[in-house]
């Protein structure tokens, strides 16, 4: 077993490395850099986690996201800071509406007045899986310096690749650190916010749900428990894709979807336009599984994968 624990402050990084003399889990390896962590499986890249604040222009400073995310052939699936939406970033989760009572404390979607500090990272490889556990504090410029308003605890588990799929599980726990904190999606009928994928969208990308092919709409789409995005991702011009599965224990299940054919992100919406209050003691828990696969949506049994994931 190999475990790395990192506590990250403003200017100093402390870390402990524990290496078992009997390490049988050599297929997954985490690599620490000055920007974050890369995960490889059998020498091939899986993802990079951005733990340090990053910006291209200085206007949008982002951290706590996954990019690049790779397919099984090692091609990059995601985009970071694209020109059309320079605050989109790979696999991310955030909200436009962050309120105390009826007062906005900033916009987490574009990080206007909002920042995040990754204070702890634990990586572990055992029993054939790779796990990353994160603790992230969220801050607002409207609150006293050094006082976070929300604590996030996120776990990401990567399962070993099978013949044509790789599964990544995300569990996001949100705790309020102040009274009367509320979060919500965009304050319009779209209501977008929550768990998002900014994909490097191929021209021929097809959207598939459990009821069949889906046409993206301007507003939310009610399309069921999962959504698949398949097309000619990568250099080899071979069809491959990625599926988002929503867990049946999510506070809204199934999620409505915001879908875009080009120039935007794909979103499993939570909570929507109407804000929800967070508790100090009991977290809001959001669970999603990404299934990266070769071929199109018909190449794998997504309904079976959904049933295995959430028993529904």
C-alpha positions in Angstrom: 0.0 0.0 0.0 1.2 3.5 -0.8 -0.2 6.5 0.9 0.6 10.2 0.5 -0.9 12.8 2.8 -0.5 16.5 2.0 -1.5 19.5 4.2 -1.3 22.6 2.1 -0.9 26.1 3.5 -0.3 29.5 1.9 3.4 29.1 1.4 4.5 25.8 3.0 3.7 22.2 2.0 4.1 19.4 4.5 3.9 15.9 3.4 4.3 12.4 4.7 5.1 9.4 2.5 4.4 5.9 3.7 5.5 3.0 1.5 4.8 -0.5 2.4 7.6 -3.0 1.8 5.0 -5.3 0.3 3.4 -3.0 -2.3 1.5 -5.1 -4.7 -0.5 -2.2 -6.2 2.0 -1.0 -8.8 -0.4 -0.3 -11.6 -1.6 3.1 -10.3 0.9 5.7 -9.4 0.3 9.3 -8.2 2.9 12.0 -9.1 3.1 15.3 -7.2 4.1 18.4 -9.1 4.2 22.1 -8.1 0.7 22.5 -9.6 -1.1 19.4 -8.3 -1.2 15.6 -8.8 -1.1 13.4 -11.9 -2.4 9.8 -11.8 -1.2 7.2 -14.2 -2.3 3.6 -14.7 0.2 1.2 -16.2 2.3 4.2 -17.3 -0.7 5.9 -19.1 -2.2 9.2 -17.9 -5.6 9.1 -16.2 -6.0 12.7 -14.9 -4.4 15.7 -13.5 -5.8 17.4 -10.4 -5.2 21.2 -10.1 -4.6 21.9 -6.5 -2.9 25.3 -6.9 -4.7 28.5 -8.1 -4.3 28.9 -11.8 -5.3 31.6 -14.3 -4.5 32.5 -17.9 -5.3 36.2 -17.8 -5.5 37.0 -14.1 -9.3 37.6 -14.4 -10.5 34.1 -13.5 -8.4 32.3 -10.9 -9.4 28.6 -10.4 -8.4 25.6 -8.4 -9.9 22.3 -7.3 -10.6 20.8 -10.7 -9.5 17.9 -12.9 -7.8 18.6 -16.2 -6.6 17.0 -18.3 -8.9 14.0 -18.1 -7.8 11.3 -20.5 -9.6 8.5 -22.5 -8.3 5.0 -22.6 -6.0 5.7 -25.5 -4.3 8.6 -23.7 -6.1 11.4 -25.6 -7.3 14.4 -23.7 -11.1 14.6 -23.3 -11.4 17.9 -21.4 -10.7 21.6 -22.0 -9.4 24.3 -19.6 -10.0 28.0 -19.8 -11.5 27.9 -23.4 -11.9 31.3 -25.1 -15.7 31.1 -25.2 -15.9 30.6 -21.4 -12.5 31.2 -19.8 -13.7 30.1 -16.4 -14.7 26.5 -17.5 -12.2 24.0 -16.3 -12.3 20.2 -17.1 -14.2 18.3 -14.4 -15.5 20.8 -11.9 -18.4 21.6 -9.5 -19.5 25.1 -8.5 -22.4 27.5 -8.1 -23.4 30.9 -9.3 -25.5 31.7 -6.2 -23.8 31.7 -2.8 -25.9 33.6 -0.2 -26.1 34.3 3.5 -29.8 34.8 4.0 -30.8 37.1 1.1 -27.3 38.6 0.6 -25.0 37.4 -2.1 -21.4 36.7 -1.0 -20.0 36.2 -4.5 -20.3 34.1 -7.6 -18.5 30.7 -7.4 -19.1 30.0 -11.1 -16.7 32.7 -12.3 -15.0 33.1 -8.9 -16.1 36.7 -8.6 -15.3 37.4 -4.9 -14.9 33.7 -4.2 -11.7 31.7 -3.8 -10.9 28.1 -2.7 -7.9 26.8 -0.7 -7.1 23.1 -1.0 -5.9 22.5 2.6 -5.4 18.7 2.6 -4.8 16.0 0.0 -4.6 12.3 0.7 -3.7 9.8 -2.1 -3.8 6.1 -1.7 -3.4 3.1 -3.9 -4.7 -0.2 -2.5 -6.8 -3.2 -3.5 -6.3 -2.3 -7.1 -7.9 1.2 -6.9 -6.5 4.7 -6.6 -8.2 7.1 -4.2 -7.8 10.9 -3.7 -9.4 12.5 -0.7 -9.6 16.3 -0.7 -10.4 19.0 1.9 -11.2 22.4 0.4 -12.1 25.6 2.2 -14.2 28.2 0.3 -13.8 31.9 1.0 -15.6 35.1 0.2 -14.2 38.6 -0.1 -17.2 39.9 1.8 -16.4 37.9 5.0 -13.5 38.5 7.4 -10.1 37.4 6.0 -9.3 33.9 6.9 -12.9 32.9 7.7 -14.1 30.2 5.3 -17.9 30.0 4.7 -18.0 26.4 3.4 -15.9 23.2 3.8 -15.8 20.7 1.0 -14.7 17.1 1.4 -14.4 15.2 -1.9 -13.3 11.7 -2.6 -12.4 10.4 -6.0 -11.9 6.7 -6.6 -10.5 5.3 -9.8 -11.2 1.7 -10.6 -8.7 -0.4 -12.7 -9.4 -0.3 -16.4 -11.4 -3.1 -17.9 -11.3 -4.2 -21.5 -13.0 -1.1 -22.8 -14.0 1.1 -19.8 -12.6 3.0 -16.9 -14.8 4.1 -13.9 -14.2 7.1 -11.7 -16.3 7.8 -8.7 -16.8 11.3 -7.2 -18.3 11.9 -3.8 -18.6 15.6 -2.9 -19.6 16.6 0.6 -20.5 20.2 1.4 -20.7 21.6 4.9 -21.6 25.1 5.9 -19.2 26.9 8.3 -21.6 29.8 8.9 -25.3 30.3 9.7 -27.9 30.5 6.9 -25.6 29.6 3.9 -27.5 28.8 0.7 -26.2 27.7 -2.7 -28.0 27.7 -6.0 -27.5 27.4 -9.8 -27.8 30.3 -12.2 -30.6 32.7 -11.3 -32.5 32.1 -14.5 -34.7 29.3 -16.0 -31.5 27.3 -17.0 -30.5 27.0 -13.3 -27.1 25.5 -14.3 -24.7 24.6 -11.5 -23.2 21.6 -9.7 -21.2 18.8 -11.4 -19.9 19.7 -14.8 -17.8 18.4 -17.7 -16.1 20.9 -20.0 -15.3 18.5 -22.9 -13.2 19.1 -26.0 -16.4 18.5 -28.1 -16.0 16.8 -31.5 -18.2 18.0 -34.3 -20.1 14.7 -34.4 -20.7 14.3 -30.7 -23.9 12.3 -30.0 -25.8 12.6 -26.7 -27.5 9.4 -25.5 -29.7 8.8 -22.5 -31.5 5.7 -21.3 -34.4 6.6 -23.6 -32.2 7.0 -26.7 -30.6 9.9 -28.6 -31.1 13.4 -27.0 -31.0 16.7 -28.8 -29.5 19.5 -26.6 -31.8 22.3 -25.8 -31.3 25.8 -24.5 -33.1 25.0 -21.2 -32.8 22.0 -18.9 -33.5 18.5 -20.4 -35.2 15.8 -18.3 -33.5 12.7 -19.7 -33.0 10.2 -16.9 -30.3 8.8 -14.7 -27.4 9.0 -17.0 -26.0 10.8 -20.0 -23.5 9.7 -22.6 -21.3 11.8 -24.8 -19.6 10.0 -27.7 -17.8 11.0 -30.8 -14.4 11.2 -32.5 -12.4 12.3 -29.4 -8.6 12.3 -29.9 -6.1 11.9 -32.6 -6.9 8.4 -33.8 -10.4 9.4 -35.1 -11.9 6.4 -33.4 -15.3 6.7 -31.7 -15.0 6.8 -27.9 -16.8 8.7 -25.1 -17.7 9.4 -21.5 -20.9 8.8 -19.5 -22.1 10.5 -16.3 -24.0 8.3 -14.0 -26.0 9.9 -11.2 -26.4 8.1 -7.8 -29.9 7.4 -6.5 -28.9 8.9 -3.1 -28.4 12.3 -4.6 -30.8 14.9 -3.1 -32.2 15.4 -6.6 -32.5 12.2 -8.6 -32.4 11.9 -11.5 -30.8 15.2 -12.2 -32.0 17.5 -15.0 -29.3 18.2 -17.6 -27.9 21.2 -19.3 -26.4 20.0 -22.6 -24.5 21.8 -25.2 -23.5 20.7 -28.7 -20.5 23.1 -28.8 -18.8 25.9 -26.9 -19.9 25.1 -23.4 -20.0 22.5 -20.5 -22.3 19.6 -19.8 -24.0 19.7 -16.4 -25.9 17.4 -14.1 -27.9 20.1 -12.5 -28.0 20.6 -8.7 -30.0 22.2 -7.1 -31.2 24.4 -10.0 -32.4 28.0 -9.8 -33.9 27.7 -6.3 -31.3 27.9 -3.6 -30.9 25.2 -0.9 -29.6 25.7 2.7 -26.5 23.9 3.8 -26.2 22.5 7.3 -23.2 22.9 9.6 -23.5 19.3 10.9 -25.0 17.2 8.1 -23.4 17.6 4.6 -25.1 17.8 1.3 -23.7 14.8 -0.5 -23.4 14.5 -4.3 -22.3 11.3 -6.0 -21.4 10.8 -9.7 -19.6 8.1 -11.6 -17.8 8.8 -14.9 -17.4 5.9 -17.3 -14.8 6.5 -19.9 -15.2 4.0 -22.8 -14.2 2.9 -26.2 -16.9 2.9 -28.9 -20.2 4.7 -28.7 -23.0 4.4 -26.1 -24.2 1.1 -27.7 -20.8 -0.4 -27.2 -21.3 -0.9 -23.5 -24.3 -1.7 -21.3 -24.9 1.6 -19.5 -28.1 0.6 -17.9 -26.3 -2.3 -16.2 -23.5 0.0 -15.2 -26.0 2.4 -13.7 -27.7 -0.4 -11.8 -24.4 -1.6 -10.4 -23.5 1.9 -9.3 -26.6 3.0 -7.6 -28.9 0.0 -7.4 -31.5 1.7 -9.5 
